[in-house]
Amino acid sequence: MRRLPPGYRRGARPIYPGVFKMLIYGCILWALALLGIKLPFELPRLLFVVLQVLVIWMLWKGVKAARRAPSNHVRLFNAQEHWVNAFTLQALILFLW
């Protein structure tokens, strides 16, 4: 049996359980948006602009956390959380559009 290289476990990046639940919610919202299901009322366009800015901000926070993640696994969780929250918020925007 071969000996594993040192630090091989740092290469494994699990999806954390709290993140997985929000990922499922985002996938459901995205599927509803793709099916064309809409709400019976319209929301102001300025709200959509604010939500899009929030998505970009979450992605940026996720990138910053991911760049520091190899030295700290808590930052990896924060990066995944920011990315999944951005995905879920983008799916919500598509659903409300």
DSSP file (Angstrom, degrees, kcal/mol; ACC not computed):
  #  RESIDUE AA STRUCTURE BP1 BP2  ACC     N-H-->O    O-->H-N    N-H-->O    O-->H-N    TCO  KAPPA ALPHA  PHI   PSI    X-CA   Y-CA   Z-CA
    1    1 A M              0   0    0      0, 0.0     2,-0.1     0, 0.0     0, 0.0   0.000 360.0 360.0 360.0 133.0    0.0    0.0    0.0
    2    2 A R        -     0   0    0      1,-0.1     2,-0.4     0, 0.0     0, 0.0  -0.426 360.0-117.6 -74.3 146.4    1.4    3.4   -1.0
    3    3 A R        -     0   0    0     -2,-0.1    -1,-0.1     1,-0.1     0, 0.0  -0.692  31.5-119.6 -82.2 134.4    2.0    6.0    1.7
    4    4 A L        -     0   0    0     -2,-0.4     3,-0.1     1,-0.1    -1,-0.1  -0.455  32.3-104.1 -74.3 146.1   -0.1    9.1    1.2
    5    5 A P    >   -     0   0    0      0, 0.0     3,-1.3     0, 0.0     2,-0.1  -0.303  44.5 -90.6 -67.7 154.2    1.7   12.4    0.7
    6    6 A P  T 3  S+     0   0    0      0, 0.0     0, 0.0     0, 0.0     0, 0.0  -0.409 111.2  19.8 -65.8 138.6    1.9   14.8    3.6
    7    7 A G  T >  S+     0   0    0     -2,-0.1     3,-0.7    -3,-0.1     4,-0.5   0.643  78.1 134.2  81.1  14.9   -0.9   17.3    3.6
    8    8 A Y  G X   +     0   0    0     -3,-1.3     3,-1.0     1,-0.2     4,-0.4   0.820  66.6  60.8 -68.9 -27.3   -3.2   15.2    1.4
    9    9 A R  G >  S+     0   0    0      1,-0.3     3,-1.0     2,-0.2    -1,-0.2   0.771  92.8  65.1 -71.7 -22.9   -6.2   15.8    3.7
   10   10 A R  G <  S+     0   0    0     -3,-0.7    -1,-0.3     1,-0.2    -2,-0.2   0.739  94.1  61.7 -68.8 -20.0   -5.9   19.6    3.1
   11   11 A G  G <  S+     0   0    0     -3,-1.0     2,-0.6    -4,-0.5    -1,-0.2   0.694  84.4  89.7 -77.4 -18.1   -6.8   18.9   -0.5
   12   12 A A    <   -     0   0    0     -3,-1.0    -3,-0.0    -4,-0.4     0, 0.0  -0.700  57.7-173.9 -82.4 122.4  -10.2   17.4    0.5
   13   13 A R        -     0   0    0     -2,-0.6    -3,-0.1    63,-0.0    -2,-0.0  -0.870   8.9-161.2-119.6  96.7  -12.8   20.2    0.6
   14   14 A P        -     0   0    0      0, 0.0     2,-0.7     0, 0.0    -2,-0.0  -0.321  22.5-117.0 -74.7 158.8  -16.1   18.9    2.0
   15   15 A I        -     0   0    0     -2,-0.0    62,-0.1    65,-0.0     5,-0.0  -0.878  37.1-128.6 -91.2 120.3  -19.4   20.7    1.5
   16   16 A Y     >  -     0   0    0     -2,-0.7     4,-2.1     1,-0.1     3,-0.5  -0.386  13.6-118.2 -74.1 148.5  -20.5   21.6    5.0
   17   17 A P  H  > S+     0   0    0      0, 0.0     4,-1.7     0, 0.0    -1,-0.1   0.856 111.8  51.1 -58.7 -41.4  -24.1   20.6    6.1
   18   18 A G  H  > S+     0   0    0      1,-0.2     4,-1.2     2,-0.2     5,-0.1   0.859 112.4  48.0 -64.3 -34.1  -25.4   24.1    6.7
   19   19 A V  H  > S+     0   0    0     -3,-0.5     4,-2.0     1,-0.2    -1,-0.2   0.864 106.2  57.7 -71.9 -37.6  -24.2   25.1    3.3
   20   20 A F  H  X S+     0   0    0     -4,-2.1     4,-2.0     1,-0.2    -2,-0.2   0.878 102.7  53.8 -63.8 -38.4  -25.8   22.0    1.6
   21   21 A K  H  X S+     0   0    0     -4,-1.7     4,-2.0     1,-0.2    -1,-0.2   0.920 110.6  45.8 -63.2 -43.6  -29.3   22.9    2.9
   22   22 A M  H  X S+     0   0    0     -4,-1.2     4,-2.4     1,-0.2    -1,-0.2   0.842 109.0  56.8 -68.7 -31.8  -29.1   26.4    1.4
   23   23 A L  H  X S+     0   0    0     -4,-2.0     4,-2.2     2,-0.2    -1,-0.2   0.898 106.5  49.4 -63.9 -40.3  -27.7   24.9   -1.8
   24   24 A I  H  X S+     0   0    0     -4,-2.0     4,-2.3     2,-0.2    -2,-0.2   0.913 110.1  50.8 -64.5 -42.9  -30.8   22.7   -2.1
   25   25 A Y  H  X S+     0   0    0     -4,-2.0     4,-2.5     1,-0.2    -2,-0.2   0.913 110.5  49.7 -60.5 -42.2  -33.1   25.8   -1.5
   26   26 A G  H  X S+     0   0    0     -4,-2.4     4,-2.4     1,-0.2    -1,-0.2   0.889 109.7  50.6 -63.7 -39.5  -31.2   27.6   -4.2
   27   27 A C  H  X S+     0   0    0     -4,-2.2     4,-2.4     2,-0.2    -1,-0.2   0.889 110.4  49.7 -65.9 -38.8  -31.6   24.7   -6.6
   28   28 A I  H  X S+     0   0    0     -4,-2.3     4,-2.4     2,-0.2    -2,-0.2   0.933 112.6  46.7 -65.1 -45.4  -35.4   24.6   -5.9
   29   29 A L  H  X S+     0   0    0     -4,-2.5     4,-2.2     1,-0.2    -2,-0.2   0.899 112.5  50.4 -63.1 -39.5  -35.8   28.3   -6.5
   30   30 A W  H  X S+     0   0    0     -4,-2.4     4,-2.3     2,-0.2    -1,-0.2   0.905 110.1  49.9 -65.5 -41.1  -33.7   28.1   -9.7
   31   31 A A  H  X S+     0   0    0     -4,-2.4     4,-1.9     2,-0.2    -2,-0.2   0.903 110.3  50.4 -64.5 -40.6  -35.9   25.2  -10.9
   32   32 A L  H  X>S+     0   0    0     -4,-2.4     5,-1.8     1,-0.2     4,-0.6   0.893 110.6  49.7 -63.6 -38.8  -39.1   27.1  -10.2
   33   33 A A  H ><5S+     0   0    0     -4,-2.2     3,-0.7     1,-0.2    -2,-0.2   0.894 110.3  50.1 -66.6 -39.1  -37.7   30.1  -12.1
   34   34 A L  H 3<5S+     0   0    0     -4,-2.3    -1,-0.2     1,-0.2    -2,-0.2   0.821 105.8  56.7 -68.6 -30.1  -36.8   27.9  -15.0
   35   35 A L  H 3<5S-     0   0    0     -4,-1.9    -1,-0.2    -5,-0.2    -2,-0.2   0.648 115.6-117.3 -74.3 -14.1  -40.3   26.4  -15.0
   36   36 A G  T <<5 +     0   0    0     -3,-0.7     2,-0.4    -4,-0.6    -3,-0.2   0.645  57.0 157.1  88.8  15.4  -41.7   29.9  -15.4
   37   37 A I      < -     0   0    0     -5,-1.8     2,-0.3     1,-0.0    -1,-0.3  -0.617  18.5-179.6 -75.6 129.5  -43.6   30.1  -12.1
   38   38 A K        -     0   0    0     -2,-0.4    58,-0.1    59,-0.1    57,-0.1  -0.875  29.7-107.1-130.0 160.2  -44.1   33.7  -11.1
   39   39 A L        -     0   0    0     56,-0.3     0, 0.0    -2,-0.3     0, 0.0  -0.527  32.2-118.4 -81.0 154.7  -45.7   35.6   -8.3
   40   40 A P  S    S+     0   0    0      0, 0.0     2,-0.3     0, 0.0    -1,-0.1   0.400  92.2  56.6 -78.1   6.2  -49.0   37.4   -9.0
   41   41 A F  S    S-     0   0    0      0, 0.0     2,-0.3     0, 0.0    -2,-0.2  -0.927  78.3-121.1-135.4 160.4  -47.5   40.9   -8.2
   42   42 A E        -     0   0    0     -2,-0.3    55,-0.1    55,-0.0     3,-0.0  -0.753  18.2-148.1-101.2 146.1  -44.5   43.0   -9.4
   43   43 A L        -     0   0    0     -2,-0.3     5,-0.1    53,-0.3     0, 0.0  -0.815  34.1 -90.2-108.3 153.2  -41.7   44.2   -7.3
   44   44 A P    >>  -     0   0    0      0, 0.0     4,-0.9     0, 0.0     3,-0.7  -0.305  28.1-129.9 -64.0 145.6  -39.8   47.5   -7.9
   45   45 A R  H 3> S+     0   0    0      1,-0.2     4,-1.8     2,-0.2     3,-0.2   0.791 105.3  65.3 -66.9 -28.7  -36.8   47.4  -10.2
   46   46 A L  H 3> S+     0   0    0      1,-0.2     4,-2.2     2,-0.2    -1,-0.2   0.850  96.5  57.3 -63.4 -32.8  -34.6   49.2   -7.6
   47   47 A L  H <> S+     0   0    0     -3,-0.7     4,-2.3     1,-0.2    -1,-0.2   0.892 105.2  50.8 -62.7 -40.1  -35.1   46.2   -5.3
   48   48 A F  H  X S+     0   0    0     -4,-0.9     4,-2.2     2,-0.2    -2,-0.2   0.875 108.8  51.4 -65.9 -37.7  -33.6   44.0   -8.0
   49   49 A V  H  X S+     0   0    0     -4,-1.8     4,-2.1     2,-0.2    -2,-0.2   0.921 110.8  48.1 -64.6 -44.0  -30.6   46.3   -8.4
   50   50 A V  H  X S+     0   0    0     -4,-2.2     4,-1.9     1,-0.2    -2,-0.2   0.909 111.8  49.7 -63.5 -41.9  -29.9   46.3   -4.7
   51   51 A L  H  X S+     0   0    0     -4,-2.3     4,-1.9     2,-0.2    -1,-0.2   0.877 109.1  52.1 -65.8 -37.3  -30.2   42.5   -4.6
   52   52 A Q  H  X S+     0   0    0     -4,-2.2     4,-2.2     2,-0.2    -1,-0.2   0.900 108.7  50.4 -65.2 -40.3  -27.8   42.1   -7.5
   53   53 A V  H  X S+     0   0    0     -4,-2.1     4,-2.2     1,-0.2    -1,-0.2   0.892 109.0  52.5 -63.1 -38.5  -25.2   44.3   -5.7
   54   54 A L  H  X S+     0   0    0     -4,-1.9     4,-2.3     2,-0.2    -2,-0.2   0.869 107.1  52.5 -64.7 -37.1  -25.7   42.1   -2.7
   55   55 A V  H  X S+     0   0    0     -4,-1.9     4,-2.3     2,-0.2    -2,-0.2   0.929 110.3  47.5 -63.3 -45.5  -24.9   39.0   -4.8
   56   56 A I  H  X S+     0   0    0     -4,-2.2     4,-2.2     1,-0.2    -2,-0.2   0.891 111.2  51.6 -63.5 -39.6  -21.7   40.6   -6.1
   57   57 A W  H  X S+     0   0    0     -4,-2.2     4,-2.4     2,-0.2    -1,-0.2   0.911 109.7  49.3 -64.2 -42.4  -20.7   41.6   -2.6
   58   58 A M  H  X S+     0   0    0     -4,-2.3     4,-2.2     1,-0.2    -2,-0.2   0.896 110.3  50.7 -65.0 -39.4  -21.3   38.0   -1.3
   59   59 A L  H  X S+     0   0    0     -4,-2.3     4,-2.2     2,-0.2    -1,-0.2   0.912 110.3  49.8 -63.3 -41.2  -19.2   36.6   -4.2
   60   60 A W  H  X S+     0   0    0     -4,-2.2     4,-2.4     2,-0.2    -2,-0.2   0.914 110.3  49.7 -63.8 -42.7  -16.4   39.0   -3.4
   61   61 A K  H  X S+     0   0    0     -4,-2.4     4,-2.2     1,-0.2    -1,-0.2   0.883 110.4  52.0 -62.9 -37.3  -16.5   38.0    0.3
   62   62 A G  H  X S+     0   0    0     -4,-2.2     4,-2.4     2,-0.2    -2,-0.2   0.891 109.0  49.0 -65.1 -40.1  -16.4   34.4   -0.7
   63   63 A V  H  X S+     0   0    0     -4,-2.2     4,-2.0     2,-0.2    -2,-0.2   0.914 111.2  50.1 -65.9 -42.5  -13.3   34.9   -2.9
   64   64 A K  H  X S+     0   0    0     -4,-2.4     4,-0.8     1,-0.2    -2,-0.2   0.910 113.7  45.2 -62.6 -41.4  -11.5   36.7   -0.1
   65   65 A A  H  < S+     0   0    0     -4,-2.2     3,-0.4     1,-0.2     4,-0.4   0.879 111.3  53.1 -69.6 -36.8  -12.3   34.0    2.3
   66   66 A A  H >< S+     0   0    0     -4,-2.4     3,-0.7     1,-0.2    -1,-0.2   0.834 101.7  59.0 -69.4 -31.5  -11.3   31.2   -0.2
   67   67 A R  H 3< S+     0   0    0     -4,-2.0    -1,-0.2     1,-0.2    -2,-0.2   0.815 113.9  37.9 -66.3 -28.2   -7.9   32.8   -0.8
   68   68 A R  T >X S+     0   0    0     -4,-0.8     3,-1.0    -3,-0.4     4,-0.5   0.400  92.0  97.9 -98.8   1.5   -7.1   32.5    2.9
   69   69 A A  G X4  +     0   0    0     -3,-0.7     3,-1.2    -4,-0.4     7,-0.3   0.805  65.7  68.7 -65.9 -34.1   -8.8   29.1    3.3
   70   70 A P  G 34 S+     0   0    0      0, 0.0    -1,-0.2     0, 0.0     3,-0.1   0.810 106.5  42.4 -58.8 -25.9   -5.8   26.8    3.0
   71   71 A S  G <4 S+     0   0    0     -3,-1.0     2,-0.3     1,-0.2    -2,-0.2   0.609 124.6  31.7 -92.8 -11.5   -4.5   28.0    6.3
   72   72 A N    <X  -     0   0    0     -3,-1.2     4,-0.9    -4,-0.5     3,-0.4  -0.928  57.5-159.4-151.6 119.2   -7.9   28.0    8.1
   73   73 A H  H  > S+     0   0    0     -2,-0.3     4,-1.9     1,-0.2     5,-0.1   0.736  93.0  65.5 -73.9 -21.1  -10.8   25.7    7.6
   74   74 A V  H  > S+     0   0    0      1,-0.2     4,-2.3     2,-0.2    -1,-0.2   0.883  99.9  52.8 -65.0 -36.3  -13.3   28.1    9.2
   75   75 A R  H  > S+     0   0    0     -3,-0.4     4,-2.6     2,-0.2    -1,-0.2   0.836 104.2  56.1 -68.2 -30.9  -12.6   30.5    6.3
   76   76 A L  H  X S+     0   0    0     -4,-0.9     4,-2.6    -7,-0.3     5,-0.2   0.929 107.8  48.0 -64.0 -43.6  -13.4   27.7    3.9
   77   77 A F  H  X S+     0   0    0     -4,-1.9     4,-2.5     1,-0.2    -2,-0.2   0.917 111.9  50.0 -61.4 -42.7  -16.7   27.3    5.5
   78   78 A N  H  X S+     0   0    0     -4,-2.3     4,-2.5     2,-0.2    -2,-0.2   0.899 110.5  50.2 -62.6 -40.3  -17.2   31.1    5.3
   79   79 A A  H  X S+     0   0    0     -4,-2.6     4,-2.4     2,-0.2    -2,-0.2   0.938 112.4  46.0 -63.5 -46.8  -16.3   31.0    1.6
   80   80 A Q  H  X S+     0   0    0     -4,-2.6     4,-2.5     1,-0.2     5,-0.2   0.896 112.1  52.2 -62.8 -39.0  -18.7   28.2    0.9
   81   81 A E  H  X S+     0   0    0     -4,-2.5     4,-2.3    -5,-0.2    -2,-0.2   0.919 110.5  46.9 -64.2 -43.5  -21.4   30.0    2.9
   82   82 A H  H  X S+     0   0    0     -4,-2.5     4,-2.2     2,-0.2    -2,-0.2   0.919 113.6  48.4 -64.5 -43.1  -21.0   33.2    0.9
   83   83 A W  H  X S+     0   0    0     -4,-2.4     4,-2.3     2,-0.2    -2,-0.2   0.918 113.9  45.4 -64.9 -43.0  -21.0   31.5   -2.4
   84   84 A V  H  X S+     0   0    0     -4,-2.5     4,-2.7     2,-0.2    -1,-0.2   0.886 112.1  51.4 -70.3 -37.4  -24.1   29.4   -1.7
   85   85 A N  H  X S+     0   0    0     -4,-2.3     4,-2.5    -5,-0.2    -1,-0.2   0.889 110.6  49.4 -65.1 -37.0  -25.9   32.4   -0.3
   86   86 A A  H  X S+     0   0    0     -4,-2.2     4,-2.4     2,-0.2    -2,-0.2   0.910 111.9  48.6 -65.8 -41.3  -25.1   34.4   -3.4
   87   87 A F  H  X S+     0   0    0     -4,-2.3     4,-2.3     2,-0.2    -2,-0.2   0.922 113.1  47.0 -63.1 -44.3  -26.3   31.5   -5.6
   88   88 A T  H  X S+     0   0    0     -4,-2.7     4,-2.2     2,-0.2    -2,-0.2   0.901 112.7  49.1 -66.0 -41.1  -29.6   31.2   -3.5
   89   89 A L  H  X S+     0   0    0     -4,-2.5     4,-2.3     2,-0.2    -1,-0.2   0.892 110.7  50.5 -66.2 -38.3  -30.1   35.0   -3.7
   90   90 A Q  H  X S+     0   0    0     -4,-2.4     4,-2.3     2,-0.2    -2,-0.2   0.894 110.0  50.3 -65.3 -39.0  -29.5   35.0   -7.5
   91   91 A A  H  X S+     0   0    0     -4,-2.3     4,-2.2     2,-0.2    -2,-0.2   0.882 109.7  51.2 -65.2 -37.3  -32.0   32.2   -7.8
   92   92 A L  H  X S+     0   0    0     -4,-2.2     4,-2.5     2,-0.2    -2,-0.2   0.899 108.5  51.6 -64.8 -40.4  -34.5   34.2   -5.8
   93   93 A I  H  X S+     0   0    0     -4,-2.3     4,-1.6     2,-0.2    -2,-0.2   0.929 110.9  47.6 -61.6 -44.6  -34.0   37.2   -8.0
   94   94 A L  H  < S+     0   0    0     -4,-2.3    -1,-0.2     1,-0.2    -2,-0.2   0.881 112.1  50.4 -63.4 -37.3  -34.6   35.0  -11.1
   95   95 A F  H  < S+     0   0    0     -4,-2.2   -56,-0.3     1,-0.2    -2,-0.2   0.886 114.5  43.1 -67.6 -39.1  -37.8   33.6   -9.4
   96   96 A L  H  <        0   0    0     -4,-2.5   -53,-0.3     1,-0.2    -1,-0.2   0.693 360.0 360.0 -80.4 -19.0  -39.1   37.1   -8.6
   97   97 A W     <        0   0    0     -4,-1.6    -1,-0.2    -5,-0.2    -2,-0.1   0.500 360.0 360.0 -66.9 360.0  -38.2   38.6  -11.9
